[in-house]
C-alpha cells in the first residue's frame, strides 16, 4: 500500500486508518495483559 507512494497520500487512504486502529488496539491489549500480569505478581 505505501511503498513508493507519498506518505501524505497513504495516510488519507481509509485502509490506513483501519489498519492503524487494529494495530494500536493489539498493542493496547498486549500492554493491558502485561501490566495485569505484573500487578498480580506483586
Secondary structure, DSSP 8 states (H G I E B T S, - for coil): --TTS-HHHHHHSHHHHHHHHHHHHHHHHHHHHHHHHHHHH-
